[in-house]
């Protein structure tokens, strides 16, 4: 059952704040789909996932004044519809971004949260046989409906920067393709995601009073993300079922299209490891990754240019909420002669 739960595709948004050093911009969080066999179709039913990530940059507070977290609750309905042999799965997710000031003094950044436009979308997933599966995804983050511009303010009330996530000035249109192998306890998955924007984009309403141009227009760059998973499940305690999961992960993002107009041709890639356990009623996963390639830079006190490398910690809970009762076995036919 663990393999089936891990097929649920979860969705999220960026943790790269524009008020810090430039990061590659994307609404779907790089690494959000790590650990999920997103290429494999789910059995019919309803599934809930919650994924939380906390990012801490290795850079002075003056260059990276905040840590960032993202929480993404997702509801997935694997429908009974299988046109051309592929299951239709519908998704909804209302992500939230959090920023936490790294300096508690009067010039430190005040903690804040930012609502991201609710994601609605669908997956068309095919079982190709031999434990191989592929899927395609399409959907949209409805930022024009309920996305938040976000304003960074110091603890003393002074303005720092706005908007925090300029890409939320436009609905984010998302497309993706994934392939998975799930035989022999393995989860070998590659997931490519594209984010596309109406650019330039504007936030609704007026500018935030006293904070300059928080409305826009803002030139928004499209992006590509790649999430990679290579894990295996083990029966460590001879329970008759492999419940522990261990393995390696990697993920990254790069701006494409008109990137030079907003943050340059920025990108990053991180590597790490994942551990998971199947508790029966739910499955838990945790993984940690650190940037091994990044184009985000800062200048230190000696005048040297250095990379801003991030360490990210993730926690995920996967719960199957409903599955249709199996069809009863046909009653034997009894004939009297």
N, C-alpha and C positions, 0 to 999 in steps of 0.2 A: 504493500500500500504506500510505503514511503516514496517509491518511484513515481506513483501517480500524483501524490501531493506535490512533488517537486516540479511537476509540469505546469503548475499555475504561473502564468506570466504576470509579474508585478511591475508597477509603473511609478515614476517619481520625477523629481526635478533637481536642478543644479544646486550644488553647495558652493559655487564660486561667486563670492560677493564682489561687485564692481567697485565698492569703496575700498577694498584691499588691493594688493598688487594684482595685475591683470591675470585672469585665469581663462582657460577655454570655456566658452559659454555654451550651455545646453540646458534645456528644460528637463529632459530625462536624465536622472543622475547616473553618471558612469559608475558601473558596479552594482546598480540596483537589481539586475537580473542574474547576477552571479549566484551559483548554487541551485538554480531552478532549471529543470530540463524543459526549457521553453519550446523546443522543437517537437516534443511528444504530446499527443492529444491526451486530455484528461478523460477519465470515465465520467459519465453523466452525473451531475450533482452540483452542489453549491459549496464554495470554498472561501475561507477568509484568510488573508495574509496581513501581517503587519511587519514592516521593515523599518529599522531605525539606524541611522548612521551618524557618527560624531567625527568631525574633522578638526585636527589641530595642526597648524602650520609650524614648521621649524624656521621661524624668522622673528626678528625683534618686534616688540609690540608696536613700535612706531610704523613699521611696514605692514604688519598683519595684526590689527588691533582686536580681532575677534576670532573665536572658535565658532564653528558652524555645525548645526545638526539639522537633519531632515527626518520627518516621520511620515510614513506612507501607509495608510490602511487601504486595503484593496479587497473588493468583493468580486468573485468570479462565478459566473453561472455557465457551467458546461452543459449546453442545451442537448436535447435529444436529436437535433437536426444534424445530418451528416451528408450534405450535398456532395456528390462526386466522391464520396468516401471520406471526406474531411469533416471533423467535428467543428461546429460553430461554438465559440466561447465568448461570452459578453463580459465586459469589465467596467467597473467604476471605481475611481480613486480620488479622494480629496487631500492632496499632500499639503504639508506645512513645513516651512523653513524657520529655523531659530538661529539667532546670533547671540553670542555670549561674550561680553567685554572681557578682555584678558587683563585689563588694568582696572582695579577697583577705585582709583582716585577720582577727583573731580573731572579730570580730562579723559577718563576711561569711557568706553562706549557703553551706553545703556543697553541692557538686554532688550531684545524685541523678537516678535514673531511675524511671519508674513504668510498670508494665505495665497496658495497657488490655484489657478483655475481648475475646477474639477475635471478630471480626465474621464472621458467616455470613449469606448472603443470596442474592438472585437478581434478575435484570433480565429484563423481557419487552419486547423492542425490535422496532419495526415500521418497515419501509421503506415510506413512503407514496407513493413515486414522485417524480420531479422533484427528486431530491436532498434531499428532506425526510424526517425520521425523528422518531419519538417513542418514549419508553420510560417504563415505570414500574418502580420498585424497591421491594423490601421485604426487611427483614432485622432482625437483632438483634445488638448487642454484648453478649457473654455475661459481663458484669461480675460477676455472682454466681458464676461459675465460676472466673475467674482475674483479676479486676480488683484493683488495688492501691490502698490508701487514700493512701499517700504521707505522709511527715512531714518538714517543713522544720526543719532543725537548723543552728545556727551552727557555724562552724569550731571554736569552743571547746566545743562540745557542748551549748550552751543551746538549749532548745526555742523555736521560732518560731511554728509553726502546723501544724494538721492538722485534717481531711484536706486534702491539696492539691487534689484534684479530687473534690468531694463528690458529683458526679453519678455517679461510679463505684460509689456505694453501691447503685445499682439497675441491673438490665439496661436498656440503652437500646434502645427499639424505633424503627426507622427506616423512613420511607416517603418516596418521592421521585417526581418527574415531571420529564422533560427533553424538550426539543425542539431539533432541530439542522437546519441547512442546510449541506450540504457540497459544493455545486457550484462549479465554476470555481476550485478551490483554496481556497475559503473554509471557515472553520469559524465559523459563527454559532450559538452555543448558549446557551440559558438553562436553568438547573437549579435547581429548588426542592426543598429537603430539609426534612423535619420530624423532630425528635427528641422522643420521648415516654417518660416515666418512671413507674415505680411510686413514688409519693411519699406520705408520707415513706419514705426508704430507709435501710437499715442495712448496714454492713459485717459480714461474718461474723467470728466469734471475739470475743475480749475486746478492751477498749480497750488501746492501747499504753501500757505501764507508765510512769507519771510524766508522761504527756502529756495528761491529762484525757480528755474525751469525743471519742475518735477513731472511735468506732463508729457513733454516731448515736442516734436517727433524725435525718435531714436532709431538710428540705423542698426538693424539686428542681423547678426550673422547666422546662417544655417550651420548645422553641425552633424558630425557622424560619430557614433559611439560603437565600441566593440567590447563585449563582455565574454570572457572565456572561463570555462569550468572543466576541471579534470579531477573528479573525486570517486571514491569507492566506499561501499558499505561493508561492514564486517560484523560477524557474530562473535564478539570477543568473549562472551561468557557462556557459550554453548546453549543459548536460549532457543535454538531452533529457527531463529529469524535474525538476519543482519540488521542491527539497530544503530550501530555507530557508523558515522561517516567522516572520512578524512580526505584531504586532497589539496591541490594547488589551484589558485585562481589568478586571473589577470584581467585588467580592464583599463580603458582609456577613451579619450575623446579628442577631436580636432575640429577647428572651425573650417568651414568651406564657404565658397561664394564670396560675399562682400565683407569678409572678415577684417580686411585692412582698415575699414572705416570705423571699426568699433574697438577691437583689442589686438589687432594684428593677427597674423596667422598663428594663433596660440594652440597649444595641445599639451597633453600629459598622458602618462601611462603608469599604472601601479601594479605591483605583484605582491602576493601574500598567500595565506593558507586559510582553510575552512575546516571546522569541526561541527558535526551535527549529531543529534540523537532522536530516535523515534520513541516517544513516550506512550504510544498507543492512541490516546485521544488527540494528541497533537504532536507536532514535530518542531524542534528548536534547532536553529543554526546560529553560529557565530563565526565571523571571519575578520581578519585584520590584514590591511595592505598598506604599502608605502610606495610613494612615487619613486620610480627608477629613471624616468625621463620626464622633464618638464621644461616649458619655455617661460614660466613665470620667474621673474628675477627681482632682486633688490640689491641696493648698494649698501655695504656695511660701513662701519665707522672709519675704516681705513681706506675707503674709496674703492674697494674691490667689488665687482659684480658677482653675486652668488645666486644659486637656484633657491627658490622657495619650494621645499619638498614638504608634502603633507603626509601625515599618518592618519589612517581612517579605521575606526572600529565599527563593526556592524553587528546587529542582532535581529533575528527574524523568527517569527512564530507562524506556523501554518496549521490551520484547523479545518477539517472537513465538517461542514455544517449539516449537509443533507445529501443522501444518495437514495435513489429509488429502490424500493424493496425488490429483491430478486424474484423473478417469476416463479411461482410454485411448480414443482415437478408434476407432470401429468399423472392423474390417478390411473392405476391399472384398470384395464377393461376386464370385467368378470362376466362370463357367459354361463348361463345355466342350460344344461341340455336335458 
